[in-house]
Amino acid sequence: MDIIRVFGSNVRYYREQKGLSQEKLAEMSGLHRTYISDLERFQRSISLSNVQKIADALEVETHVLFIEK
């Protein structure tokens, strides 16, 4: 399992399910749009605190962002 790929794919999936743009998710999570883009393109690792910010913004439990689909 490539955890960076799983995480990035799940962020994109849940973001799209909520009808959010990368910019809106970035605003809601207090992160930068290019950071969200890098995550979704598997170009960046992420700190646990930022994982929580994204999960909160997406209104999902943190662990679901790490479950391979």
PyMOL Python script that loads the backbone (N, CA, C, O; Angstrom):
from pymol import cmd

cmd.read_pdbstr("""\
ATOM      1  N   MET A   1       0.851  -1.176   0.000  1.00  0.00           N
ATOM      2  CA  MET A   1       0.000   0.000   0.000  1.00  0.00           C
ATOM      3  C   MET A   1       0.899   1.242   0.000  1.00  0.00           C
ATOM      4  O   MET A   1       1.826   1.351   0.803  1.00  0.00           O
ATOM      5  N   ASP A   2       0.616   2.152  -0.892  1.00  0.00           N
ATOM      6  CA  ASP A   2       1.308   3.444  -0.934  1.00  0.00           C
ATOM      7  C   ASP A   2       0.420   4.451  -0.200  1.00  0.00           C
ATOM      8  O   ASP A   2      -0.550   4.958  -0.763  1.00  0.00           O
ATOM      9  N   ILE A   3       0.755   4.732   1.046  1.00  0.00           N
ATOM     10  CA  ILE A   3      -0.109   5.548   1.919  1.00  0.00           C
ATOM     11  C   ILE A   3      -0.307   6.960   1.379  1.00  0.00           C
ATOM     12  O   ILE A   3      -1.377   7.539   1.566  1.00  0.00           O
ATOM     13  N   ILE A   4       0.695   7.525   0.717  1.00  0.00           N
ATOM     14  CA  ILE A   4       0.557   8.872   0.150  1.00  0.00           C
ATOM     15  C   ILE A   4      -0.474   8.863  -0.976  1.00  0.00           C
ATOM     16  O   ILE A   4      -1.279   9.785  -1.101  1.00  0.00           O
ATOM     17  N   ARG A   5      -0.439   7.820  -1.785  1.00  0.00           N
ATOM     18  CA  ARG A   5      -1.398   7.688  -2.892  1.00  0.00           C
ATOM     19  C   ARG A   5      -2.811   7.443  -2.356  1.00  0.00           C
ATOM     20  O   ARG A   5      -3.771   8.043  -2.840  1.00  0.00           O
ATOM     21  N   VAL A   6      -2.936   6.583  -1.379  1.00  0.00           N
ATOM     22  CA  VAL A   6      -4.252   6.302  -0.784  1.00  0.00           C
ATOM     23  C   VAL A   6      -4.832   7.574  -0.174  1.00  0.00           C
ATOM     24  O   VAL A   6      -5.991   7.913  -0.413  1.00  0.00           O
ATOM     25  N   PHE A   7      -4.021   8.273   0.614  1.00  0.00           N
ATOM     26  CA  PHE A   7      -4.493   9.497   1.256  1.00  0.00           C
ATOM     27  C   PHE A   7      -4.915  10.540   0.220  1.00  0.00           C
ATOM     28  O   PHE A   7      -6.008  11.098   0.314  1.00  0.00           O
ATOM     29  N   GLY A   8      -4.064  10.804  -0.760  1.00  0.00           N
ATOM     30  CA  GLY A   8      -4.373  11.805  -1.784  1.00  0.00           C
ATOM     31  C   GLY A   8      -5.622  11.465  -2.575  1.00  0.00           C
ATOM     32  O   GLY A   8      -6.442  12.334  -2.871  1.00  0.00           O
ATOM     33  N   SER A   9      -5.756  10.187  -2.914  1.00  0.00           N
ATOM     34  CA  SER A   9      -6.949   9.745  -3.655  1.00  0.00           C
ATOM     35  C   SER A   9      -8.210   9.929  -2.826  1.00  0.00           C
ATOM     36  O   SER A   9      -9.249  10.334  -3.348  1.00  0.00           O
ATOM     37  N   ASN A  10      -8.120   9.633  -1.539  1.00  0.00           N
ATOM     38  CA  ASN A  10      -9.287   9.787  -0.668  1.00  0.00           C
ATOM     39  C   ASN A  10      -9.642  11.251  -0.453  1.00  0.00           C
ATOM     40  O   ASN A  10     -10.823  11.596  -0.415  1.00  0.00           O
ATOM     41  N   VAL A  11      -8.661  12.104  -0.316  1.00  0.00           N
ATOM     42  CA  VAL A  11      -8.948  13.539  -0.194  1.00  0.00           C
ATOM     43  C   VAL A  11      -9.714  14.008  -1.426  1.00  0.00           C
ATOM     44  O   VAL A  11     -10.733  14.689  -1.308  1.00  0.00           O
ATOM     45  N   ARG A  12      -9.223  13.642  -2.604  1.00  0.00           N
ATOM     46  CA  ARG A  12      -9.903  14.030  -3.842  1.00  0.00           C
ATOM     47  C   ARG A  12     -11.316  13.460  -3.883  1.00  0.00           C
ATOM     48  O   ARG A  12     -12.257  14.178  -4.221  1.00  0.00           O
ATOM     49  N   TYR A  13     -11.483  12.180  -3.545  1.00  0.00           N
ATOM     50  CA  TYR A  13     -12.789  11.536  -3.580  1.00  0.00           C
ATOM     51  C   TYR A  13     -13.793  12.256  -2.676  1.00  0.00           C
ATOM     52  O   TYR A  13     -14.881  12.624  -3.120  1.00  0.00           O
ATOM     53  N   TYR A  14     -13.428  12.452  -1.420  1.00  0.00           N
ATOM     54  CA  TYR A  14     -14.363  13.089  -0.483  1.00  0.00           C
ATOM     55  C   TYR A  14     -14.587  14.562  -0.813  1.00  0.00           C
ATOM     56  O   TYR A  14     -15.681  15.085  -0.602  1.00  0.00           O
ATOM     57  N   ARG A  15     -13.572  15.224  -1.323  1.00  0.00           N
ATOM     58  CA  ARG A  15     -13.737  16.623  -1.729  1.00  0.00           C
ATOM     59  C   ARG A  15     -14.752  16.712  -2.869  1.00  0.00           C
ATOM     60  O   ARG A  15     -15.654  17.549  -2.839  1.00  0.00           O
ATOM     61  N   GLU A  16     -14.604  15.855  -3.864  1.00  0.00           N
ATOM     62  CA  GLU A  16     -15.526  15.866  -5.000  1.00  0.00           C
ATOM     63  C   GLU A  16     -16.933  15.444  -4.582  1.00  0.00           C
ATOM     64  O   GLU A  16     -17.913  15.980  -5.099  1.00  0.00           O
ATOM     65  N   GLN A  17     -17.047  14.493  -3.655  1.00  0.00           N
ATOM     66  CA  GLN A  17     -18.356  14.072  -3.161  1.00  0.00           C
ATOM     67  C   GLN A  17     -19.098  15.229  -2.502  1.00  0.00           C
ATOM     68  O   GLN A  17     -20.325  15.306  -2.566  1.00  0.00           O
ATOM     69  N   LYS A  18     -18.355  16.117  -1.877  1.00  0.00           N
ATOM     70  CA  LYS A  18     -18.958  17.290  -1.216  1.00  0.00           C
ATOM     71  C   LYS A  18     -19.123  18.464  -2.177  1.00  0.00           C
ATOM     72  O   LYS A  18     -19.668  19.500  -1.798  1.00  0.00           O
ATOM     73  N   GLY A  19     -18.662  18.312  -3.405  1.00  0.00           N
ATOM     74  CA  GLY A  19     -18.790  19.384  -4.390  1.00  0.00           C
ATOM     75  C   GLY A  19     -17.878  20.566  -4.104  1.00  0.00           C
ATOM     76  O   GLY A  19     -18.204  21.705  -4.439  1.00  0.00           O
ATOM     77  N   LEU A  20     -16.734  20.292  -3.482  1.00  0.00           N
ATOM     78  CA  LEU A  20     -15.805  21.366  -3.121  1.00  0.00           C
ATOM     79  C   LEU A  20     -14.669  21.475  -4.133  1.00  0.00           C
ATOM     80  O   LEU A  20     -14.177  20.472  -4.650  1.00  0.00           O
ATOM     81  N   SER A  21     -14.273  22.691  -4.399  1.00  0.00           N
ATOM     82  CA  SER A  21     -13.065  22.905  -5.192  1.00  0.00           C
ATOM     83  C   SER A  21     -11.860  22.746  -4.267  1.00  0.00           C
ATOM     84  O   SER A  21     -12.000  22.758  -3.044  1.00  0.00           O
ATOM     85  N   GLN A  22     -10.689  22.600  -4.855  1.00  0.00           N
ATOM     86  CA  GLN A  22      -9.465  22.559  -4.045  1.00  0.00           C
ATOM     87  C   GLN A  22      -9.326  23.854  -3.258  1.00  0.00           C
ATOM     88  O   GLN A  22      -8.915  23.843  -2.097  1.00  0.00           O
ATOM     89  N   GLU A  23      -9.665  24.953  -3.885  1.00  0.00           N
ATOM     90  CA  GLU A  23      -9.557  26.252  -3.223  1.00  0.00           C
ATOM     91  C   GLU A  23     -10.484  26.333  -2.005  1.00  0.00           C
ATOM     92  O   GLU A  23     -10.084  26.829  -0.951  1.00  0.00           O
ATOM     93  N   LYS A  24     -11.710  25.848  -2.149  1.00  0.00           N
ATOM     94  CA  LYS A  24     -12.662  25.891  -1.030  1.00  0.00           C
ATOM     95  C   LYS A  24     -12.212  24.976   0.101  1.00  0.00           C
ATOM     96  O   LYS A  24     -12.296  25.351   1.270  1.00  0.00           O
ATOM     97  N   LEU A  25     -11.735  23.778  -0.236  1.00  0.00           N
ATOM     98  CA  LEU A  25     -11.236  22.872   0.805  1.00  0.00           C
ATOM     99  C   LEU A  25     -10.039  23.501   1.513  1.00  0.00           C
ATOM    100  O   LEU A  25      -9.924  23.405   2.735  1.00  0.00           O
ATOM    101  N   ALA A  26      -9.165  24.130   0.774  1.00  0.00           N
ATOM    102  CA  ALA A  26      -8.013  24.798   1.380  1.00  0.00           C
ATOM    103  C   ALA A  26      -8.466  25.880   2.348  1.00  0.00           C
ATOM    104  O   ALA A  26      -7.939  25.993   3.454  1.00  0.00           O
ATOM    105  N   GLU A  27      -9.434  26.666   1.933  1.00  0.00           N
ATOM    106  CA  GLU A  27      -9.965  27.726   2.790  1.00  0.00           C
ATOM    107  C   GLU A  27     -10.580  27.144   4.064  1.00  0.00           C
ATOM    108  O   GLU A  27     -10.347  27.650   5.162  1.00  0.00           O
ATOM    109  N   MET A  28     -11.359  26.090   3.910  1.00  0.00           N
ATOM    110  CA  MET A  28     -12.042  25.483   5.051  1.00  0.00           C
ATOM    111  C   MET A  28     -11.070  24.830   6.037  1.00  0.00           C
ATOM    112  O   MET A  28     -11.335  24.768   7.238  1.00  0.00           O
ATOM    113  N   SER A  29      -9.943  24.346   5.512  1.00  0.00           N
ATOM    114  CA  SER A  29      -8.980  23.646   6.362  1.00  0.00           C
ATOM    115  C   SER A  29      -7.835  24.541   6.831  1.00  0.00           C
ATOM    116  O   SER A  29      -7.005  24.121   7.637  1.00  0.00           O
ATOM    117  N   GLY A  30      -7.792  25.769   6.330  1.00  0.00           N
ATOM    118  CA  GLY A  30      -6.728  26.685   6.726  1.00  0.00           C
ATOM    119  C   GLY A  30      -5.397  26.378   6.069  1.00  0.00           C
ATOM    120  O   GLY A  30      -4.342  26.752   6.581  1.00  0.00           O
ATOM    121  N   LEU A  31      -5.450  25.691   4.924  1.00  0.00           N
ATOM    122  CA  LEU A  31      -4.239  25.339   4.189  1.00  0.00           C
ATOM    123  C   LEU A  31      -4.245  26.061   2.846  1.00  0.00           C
ATOM    124  O   LEU A  31      -5.230  26.712   2.497  1.00  0.00           O
ATOM    125  N   HIS A  32      -3.170  25.952   2.102  1.00  0.00           N
ATOM    126  CA  HIS A  32      -3.066  26.623   0.808  1.00  0.00           C
ATOM    127  C   HIS A  32      -3.570  25.702  -0.301  1.00  0.00           C
ATOM    128  O   HIS A  32      -3.432  24.482  -0.213  1.00  0.00           O
ATOM    129  N   ARG A  33      -4.148  26.285  -1.335  1.00  0.00           N
ATOM    130  CA  ARG A  33      -4.691  25.495  -2.443  1.00  0.00           C
ATOM    131  C   ARG A  33      -3.618  24.621  -3.099  1.00  0.00           C
ATOM    132  O   ARG A  33      -3.891  23.476  -3.457  1.00  0.00           O
ATOM    133  N   THR A  34      -2.411  25.148  -3.258  1.00  0.00           N
ATOM    134  CA  THR A  34      -1.367  24.348  -3.896  1.00  0.00           C
ATOM    135  C   THR A  34      -0.964  23.159  -3.018  1.00  0.00           C
ATOM    136  O   THR A  34      -0.516  22.132  -3.528  1.00  0.00           O
ATOM    137  N   TYR A  35      -1.123  23.298  -1.706  1.00  0.00           N
ATOM    138  CA  TYR A  35      -0.847  22.188  -0.795  1.00  0.00           C
ATOM    139  C   TYR A  35      -1.854  21.063  -1.029  1.00  0.00           C
ATOM    140  O   TYR A  35      -1.481  19.892  -1.098  1.00  0.00           O
ATOM    141  N   ILE A  36      -3.134  21.426  -1.149  1.00  0.00           N
ATOM    142  CA  ILE A  36      -4.185  20.439  -1.433  1.00  0.00           C
ATOM    143  C   ILE A  36      -3.911  19.776  -2.779  1.00  0.00           C
ATOM    144  O   ILE A  36      -4.014  18.556  -2.907  1.00  0.00           O
ATOM    145  N   SER A  37      -3.566  20.573  -3.771  1.00  0.00           N
ATOM    146  CA  SER A  37      -3.249  20.043  -5.094  1.00  0.00           C
ATOM    147  C   SER A  37      -2.085  19.062  -5.034  1.00  0.00           C
ATOM    148  O   SER A  37      -2.149  17.986  -5.628  1.00  0.00           O
ATOM    149  N   ASP A  38      -1.033  19.424  -4.326  1.00  0.00           N
ATOM    150  CA  ASP A  38       0.124  18.530  -4.182  1.00  0.00           C
ATOM    151  C   ASP A  38      -0.265  17.222  -3.509  1.00  0.00           C
ATOM    152  O   ASP A  38       0.209  16.159  -3.910  1.00  0.00           O
ATOM    153  N   LEU A  39      -1.117  17.282  -2.499  1.00  0.00           N
ATOM    154  CA  LEU A  39      -1.569  16.063  -1.827  1.00  0.00           C
ATOM    155  C   LEU A  39      -2.332  15.158  -2.794  1.00  0.00           C
ATOM    156  O   LEU A  39      -2.114  13.947  -2.829  1.00  0.00           O
ATOM    157  N   GLU A  40      -3.215  15.753  -3.564  1.00  0.00           N
ATOM    158  CA  GLU A  40      -4.042  14.979  -4.485  1.00  0.00           C
ATOM    159  C   GLU A  40      -3.235  14.418  -5.655  1.00  0.00           C
ATOM    160  O   GLU A  40      -3.663  13.465  -6.307  1.00  0.00           O
ATOM    161  N   ARG A  41      -2.078  15.004  -5.920  1.00  0.00           N
ATOM    162  CA  ARG A  41      -1.196  14.516  -6.985  1.00  0.00           C
ATOM    163  C   ARG A  41      -0.054  13.663  -6.427  1.00  0.00           C
ATOM    164  O   ARG A  41       0.883  13.314  -7.145  1.00  0.00           O
ATOM    165  N   PHE A  42      -0.149  13.334  -5.140  1.00  0.00           N
ATOM    166  CA  PHE A  42       0.808  12.443  -4.469  1.00  0.00           C
ATOM    167  C   PHE A  42       2.219  13.037  -4.444  1.00  0.00           C
ATOM    168  O   PHE A  42       3.206  12.302  -4.487  1.00  0.00           O
ATOM    169  N   GLN A  43       2.310  14.350  -4.375  1.00  0.00           N
ATOM    170  CA  GLN A  43       3.592  15.039  -4.415  1.00  0.00           C
ATOM    171  C   GLN A  43       4.079  15.512  -3.056  1.00  0.00           C
ATOM    172  O   GLN A  43       5.151  16.110  -2.964  1.00  0.00           O
ATOM    173  N   ARG A  44       3.324  15.259  -2.011  1.00  0.00           N
ATOM    174  CA  ARG A  44       3.675  15.821  -0.708  1.00  0.00           C
ATOM    175  C   ARG A  44       3.239  14.878   0.415  1.00  0.00           C
ATOM    176  O   ARG A  44       2.182  14.250   0.349  1.00  0.00           O
ATOM    177  N   SER A  45       4.069  14.799   1.431  1.00  0.00           N
ATOM    178  CA  SER A  45       3.680  14.126   2.671  1.00  0.00           C
ATOM    179  C   SER A  45       2.931  15.144   3.523  1.00  0.00           C
ATOM    180  O   SER A  45       2.907  16.332   3.204  1.00  0.00           O
ATOM    181  N   ILE A  46       2.329  14.678   4.594  1.00  0.00           N
ATOM    182  CA  ILE A  46       1.472  15.561   5.373  1.00  0.00           C
ATOM    183  C   ILE A  46       1.664  15.293   6.865  1.00  0.00           C
ATOM    184  O   ILE A  46       1.892  14.155   7.275  1.00  0.00           O
ATOM    185  N   SER A  47       1.571  16.337   7.660  1.00  0.00           N
ATOM    186  CA  SER A  47       1.660  16.193   9.111  1.00  0.00           C
ATOM    187  C   SER A  47       0.313  15.721   9.659  1.00  0.00           C
ATOM    188  O   SER A  47      -0.729  15.891   9.026  1.00  0.00           O
ATOM    189  N   LEU A  48       0.360  15.132  10.835  1.00  0.00           N
ATOM    190  CA  LEU A  48      -0.875  14.656  11.459  1.00  0.00           C
ATOM    191  C   LEU A  48      -1.845  15.790  11.746  1.00  0.00           C
ATOM    192  O   LEU A  48      -3.056  15.610  11.622  1.00  0.00           O
ATOM    193  N   SER A  49      -1.337  16.947  12.124  1.00  0.00           N
ATOM    194  CA  SER A  49      -2.243  18.067  12.406  1.00  0.00           C
ATOM    195  C   SER A  49      -2.963  18.507  11.139  1.00  0.00           C
ATOM    196  O   SER A  49      -4.133  18.887  11.197  1.00  0.00           O
ATOM    197  N   ASN A  50      -2.286  18.463   9.995  1.00  0.00           N
ATOM    198  CA  ASN A  50      -2.947  18.834   8.743  1.00  0.00           C
ATOM    199  C   ASN A  50      -3.918  17.757   8.279  1.00  0.00           C
ATOM    200  O   ASN A  50      -4.931  18.067   7.652  1.00  0.00           O
ATOM    201  N   VAL A  51      -3.623  16.493   8.579  1.00  0.00           N
ATOM    202  CA  VAL A  51      -4.581  15.420   8.292  1.00  0.00           C
ATOM    203  C   VAL A  51      -5.886  15.716   9.022  1.00  0.00           C
ATOM    204  O   VAL A  51      -6.968  15.602   8.448  1.00  0.00           O
ATOM    205  N   GLN A  52      -5.775  16.095  10.287  1.00  0.00           N
ATOM    206  CA  GLN A  52      -6.971  16.394  11.084  1.00  0.00           C
ATOM    207  C   GLN A  52      -7.726  17.591  10.527  1.00  0.00           C
ATOM    208  O   GLN A  52      -8.956  17.577  10.486  1.00  0.00           O
ATOM    209  N   LYS A  53      -7.015  18.621  10.099  1.00  0.00           N
ATOM    210  CA  LYS A  53      -7.669  19.807   9.525  1.00  0.00           C
ATOM    211  C   LYS A  53      -8.472  19.439   8.283  1.00  0.00           C
ATOM    212  O   LYS A  53      -9.596  19.906   8.100  1.00  0.00           O
ATOM    213  N   ILE A  54      -7.890  18.601   7.434  1.00  0.00           N
ATOM    214  CA  ILE A  54      -8.575  18.197   6.200  1.00  0.00           C
ATOM    215  C   ILE A  54      -9.772  17.313   6.527  1.00  0.00           C
ATOM    216  O   ILE A  54     -10.848  17.496   5.957  1.00  0.00           O
ATOM    217  N   ALA A  55      -9.600  16.362   7.432  1.00  0.00           N
ATOM    218  CA  ALA A  55     -10.717  15.484   7.829  1.00  0.00           C
ATOM    219  C   ALA A  55     -11.863  16.308   8.404  1.00  0.00           C
ATOM    220  O   ALA A  55     -13.026  16.070   8.077  1.00  0.00           O
ATOM    221  N   ASP A  56     -11.543  17.268   9.250  1.00  0.00           N
ATOM    222  CA  ASP A  56     -12.584  18.127   9.824  1.00  0.00           C
ATOM    223  C   ASP A  56     -13.303  18.913   8.738  1.00  0.00           C
ATOM    224  O   ASP A  56     -14.530  19.015   8.751  1.00  0.00           O
ATOM    225  N   ALA A  57     -12.548  19.468   7.800  1.00  0.00           N
ATOM    226  CA  ALA A  57     -13.155  20.253   6.715  1.00  0.00           C
ATOM    227  C   ALA A  57     -14.053  19.376   5.837  1.00  0.00           C
ATOM    228  O   ALA A  57     -15.092  19.830   5.356  1.00  0.00           O
ATOM    229  N   LEU A  58     -13.650  18.124   5.630  1.00  0.00           N
ATOM    230  CA  LEU A  58     -14.438  17.201   4.810  1.00  0.00           C
ATOM    231  C   LEU A  58     -15.553  16.523   5.608  1.00  0.00           C
ATOM    232  O   LEU A  58     -16.393  15.819   5.047  1.00  0.00           O
ATOM    233  N   GLU A  59     -15.549  16.745   6.921  1.00  0.00           N
ATOM    234  CA  GLU A  59     -16.532  16.129   7.813  1.00  0.00           C
ATOM    235  C   GLU A  59     -16.516  14.605   7.731  1.00  0.00           C
ATOM    236  O   GLU A  59     -17.558  13.957   7.630  1.00  0.00           O
ATOM    237  N   VAL A  60     -15.297  14.050   7.778  1.00  0.00           N
ATOM    238  CA  VAL A  60     -15.124  12.604   7.800  1.00  0.00           C
ATOM    239  C   VAL A  60     -14.219  12.248   8.977  1.00  0.00           C
ATOM    240  O   VAL A  60     -13.443  13.079   9.450  1.00  0.00           O
ATOM    241  N   GLU A  61     -14.326  11.015   9.440  1.00  0.00           N
ATOM    242  CA  GLU A  61     -13.416  10.520  10.464  1.00  0.00           C
ATOM    243  C   GLU A  61     -12.018  10.441   9.857  1.00  0.00           C
ATOM    244  O   GLU A  61     -11.858  10.057   8.698  1.00  0.00           O
ATOM    245  N   THR A  62     -11.030  10.798  10.628  1.00  0.00           N
ATOM    246  CA  THR A  62      -9.654  10.855  10.137  1.00  0.00           C
ATOM    247  C   THR A  62      -9.211   9.540   9.500  1.00  0.00           C
ATOM    248  O   THR A  62      -8.579   9.545   8.444  1.00  0.00           O
ATOM    249  N   HIS A  63      -9.534   8.438  10.122  1.00  0.00           N
ATOM    250  CA  HIS A  63      -9.034   7.149   9.639  1.00  0.00           C
ATOM    251  C   HIS A  63      -9.538   6.780   8.249  1.00  0.00           C
ATOM    252  O   HIS A  63      -8.866   6.030   7.542  1.00  0.00           O
ATOM    253  N   VAL A  64     -10.691   7.279   7.838  1.00  0.00           N
ATOM    254  CA  VAL A  64     -11.214   6.890   6.518  1.00  0.00           C
ATOM    255  C   VAL A  64     -10.345   7.433   5.383  1.00  0.00           C
ATOM    256  O   VAL A  64     -10.395   6.918   4.266  1.00  0.00           O
ATOM    257  N   LEU A  65      -9.560   8.455   5.659  1.00  0.00           N
ATOM    258  CA  LEU A  65      -8.677   9.001   4.630  1.00  0.00           C
ATOM    259  C   LEU A  65      -7.501   8.067   4.344  1.00  0.00           C
ATOM    260  O   LEU A  65      -6.757   8.271   3.385  1.00  0.00           O
ATOM    261  N   PHE A  66      -7.342   7.047   5.178  1.00  0.00           N
ATOM    262  CA  PHE A  66      -6.234   6.100   5.009  1.00  0.00           C
ATOM    263  C   PHE A  66      -6.694   4.704   4.593  1.00  0.00           C
ATOM    264  O   PHE A  66      -5.893   3.769   4.562  1.00  0.00           O
ATOM    265  N   ILE A  67      -7.974   4.560   4.275  1.00  0.00           N
ATOM    266  CA  ILE A  67      -8.511   3.259   3.871  1.00  0.00           C
ATOM    267  C   ILE A  67      -8.473   3.154   2.351  1.00  0.00           C
ATOM    268  O   ILE A  67      -9.059   3.969   1.638  1.00  0.00           O
ATOM    269  N   GLU A  68      -7.772   2.137   1.878  1.00  0.00           N
ATOM    270  CA  GLU A  68      -7.649   1.923   0.437  1.00  0.00           C
ATOM    271  C   GLU A  68      -8.986   1.483  -0.152  1.00  0.00           C
ATOM    272  O   GLU A  68      -9.634   0.574   0.367  1.00  0.00           O
ATOM    273  N   LYS A  69      -9.384   2.128  -1.227  1.00  0.00           N
ATOM    274  CA  LYS A  69     -10.650   1.799  -1.888  1.00  0.00           C
ATOM    275  C   LYS A  69     -10.410   0.881  -3.061  1.00  0.00           C
ATOM    276  O   LYS A  69     -11.358   0.493  -3.745  1.00  0.00           O
TER     277      LYS A  69
END
""", "prot")
cmd.dss("prot")
cmd.show_as("cartoon", "prot")
cmd.util.cbc("prot")
cmd.orient("prot")
